[in-house]
Amino acid sequence: LALMESSRTRIVILSAKRVRKRLSSAALLPPPMIAMGLRKPRWPVLGQELAGEIEAVGKNVKRFKRGDQVFASLGLGFGAHAEYKCLSSNGPIAIKPANMSYEEAAGIPVGGDNALHFLRKADIQGGESVLVNGAGGNIGVMAVQLAKHFGADVTAVDSTEKLDMLRAIGADHVIDYTKEDFTKSGESYDVIFDLVHNSAYSRCVRSLKPNGRYLLVNPSLFSMVRGRCVDTK
């Protein structure tokens, strides 16, 4: 890989099975601070998700061509906040659906994949009640829409300024966590998808219906062990 720069543009000579993209949208899902670097960023250019148009492909690339609109995940490789990025054609990169904007597509690789992974484990049935705690973030926004797609009655919990947006994407009910603790409302749910851990574990479990499922994202080791011992029947 060789890179040459001029005052007007950047020219990249690409090795086989690499693609160069101009990034139209990017999102960042911050990992733990230690992984990012304690005193300064470990990676000078952040960003884990992107969407854009392919500008050049290596001579052996078959899956993509110049002009393709794609979205991709960079994982802990980062770099999505750059204007241009080189990616392997064999990596997590796919053609963007035509009815989706770059901004919408950029949030899918991390937010969409994580939401779908957890909600599939919950085996949501039509008519069940699902609460998403931290619904206004990347994963939460996707979880609200997926839960509605599965036929659930969805309650979204987040801050005041996000409630209108959550209603707009399909939430049946919204709760402002700055004014109300959902675990103290007396309501119970078939599934609680907890992304922010701002309510006590024991109260969350008590807010489940019989045979309810509690999905805790990024749990501590203690929470993982304790979760296997909880019976909501």
VENZI-V121411 format. One record per pair of residues at least 24 apart in sequence whose ideal C-beta (glycine too) atoms are under 7 Angstrom apart, sorted by sequence separation. I is the first residue (numbers start at 1). J is the second residue. D is the distance in whole Angstrom. If there is no record, write none. Layout:
I:J:D ; I:J:D
//
This chain:
26:50:5 ; 49:73:6 ; 50:74:7 ; 70:94:6 ; 115:139:5 ; 119:143:6 ; 127:151:6 ; 128:152:5 ; 129:153:5 ; 130:154:5 ; 131:155:4 ; 132:156:5 ; 133:157:5 ; 134:158:6 ; 145:169:6 ; 183:207:5 ; 191:215:7 ; 208:232:5 ; 25:50:7 ; 48:73:6 ; 64:89:6 ; 70:95:6 ; 71:96:5 ; 114:139:5 ; 126:151:3 ; 132:157:7 ; 144:169:6 ; 145:170:6 ; 157:182:6 ; 182:207:7 ; 205:230:6 ; 25:51:5 ; 48:74:5 ; 63:89:5 ; 69:95:7 ; 70:96:6 ; 124:150:4 ; 131:157:7 ; 136:162:4 ; 144:170:6 ; 23:50:5 ; 24:51:6 ; 48:75:6 ; 68:95:6 ; 69:96:4 ; 111:138:4 ; 115:142:4 ; 119:146:5 ; 144:171:5 ; 205:232:7 ; 24:52:4 ; 61:89:5 ; 110:138:6 ; 111:139:5 ; 115:143:4 ; 119:147:6 ; 124:152:5 ; 141:169:6 ; 23:52:5 ; 136:165:7 ; 22:52:5 ; 48:78:6 ; 50:80:4 ; 111:141:7 ; 112:142:5 ; 116:146:6 ; 136:166:6 ; 21:52:5 ; 22:53:6 ; 47:78:6 ; 49:80:6 ; 107:138:6 ; 111:142:4 ; 115:146:5 ; 119:150:7 ; 135:166:6 ; 21:53:7 ; 46:78:5 ; 47:79:6 ; 48:80:6 ; 21:54:5 ; 22:55:6 ; 45:78:6 ; 47:80:3 ; 21:55:6 ; 45:79:5 ; 47:81:4 ; 71:105:4 ; 19:54:5 ; 20:55:5 ; 43:78:4 ; 46:81:5 ; 50:85:7 ; 71:106:6 ; 20:56:5 ; 45:81:5 ; 73:109:3 ; 135:171:7 ; 45:82:5 ; 71:108:6 ; 72:109:7 ; 73:110:6 ; 19:57:5 ; 71:109:7 ; 18:58:5 ; 17:58:5 ; 14:56:6 ; 16:58:4 ; 19:61:6 ; 15:58:6 ; 16:59:6 ; 17:60:6 ; 14:58:5 ; 16:60:4 ; 17:61:6 ; 19:64:6 ; 31:76:7 ; 51:96:6 ; 21:70:7 ; 133:182:7 ; 52:102:7 ; 143:193:5 ; 51:102:4 ; 131:182:6 ; 26:80:4 ; 51:105:4 ; 26:81:5 ; 51:106:4 ; 140:195:5 ; 50:106:6 ; 139:195:6 ; 23:80:6 ; 49:106:5 ; 49:107:7 ; 131:189:5 ; 137:195:6 ; 23:82:6 ; 130:189:7 ; 133:192:7 ; 23:83:6 ; 49:109:5 ; 129:189:5 ; 130:190:7 ; 133:193:7 ; 22:83:7 ; 49:110:5 ; 129:190:5 ; 130:191:4 ; 131:192:5 ; 132:193:5 ; 133:194:5 ; 134:195:3 ; 22:84:6 ; 23:85:6 ; 48:110:6 ; 128:190:4 ; 131:193:7 ; 133:195:6 ; 134:196:4 ; 21:84:7 ; 128:191:6 ; 130:193:7 ; 133:196:6 ; 20:84:6 ; 21:85:5 ; 20:86:6 ; 21:87:7 ; 133:199:7 ; 124:191:6 ; 18:86:5 ; 19:87:5 ; 18:87:7 ; 122:191:5 ; 18:88:6 ; 19:89:6 ; 17:88:6 ; 12:84:7 ; 14:86:7 ; 17:89:5 ; 17:90:6 ; 10:84:6 ; 12:86:7 ; 119:193:7 ; 118:193:6 ; 25:102:4 ; 24:102:4 ; 25:103:5 ; 139:217:7 ; 27:106:5 ; 26:106:6 ; 27:107:5 ; 25:106:4 ; 29:110:5 ; 1:86:7 ; 122:213:5 ; 122:215:6 ; 121:215:7 ; 118:215:5 ; 118:217:7 ; 29:138:6 ; 27:138:6
//
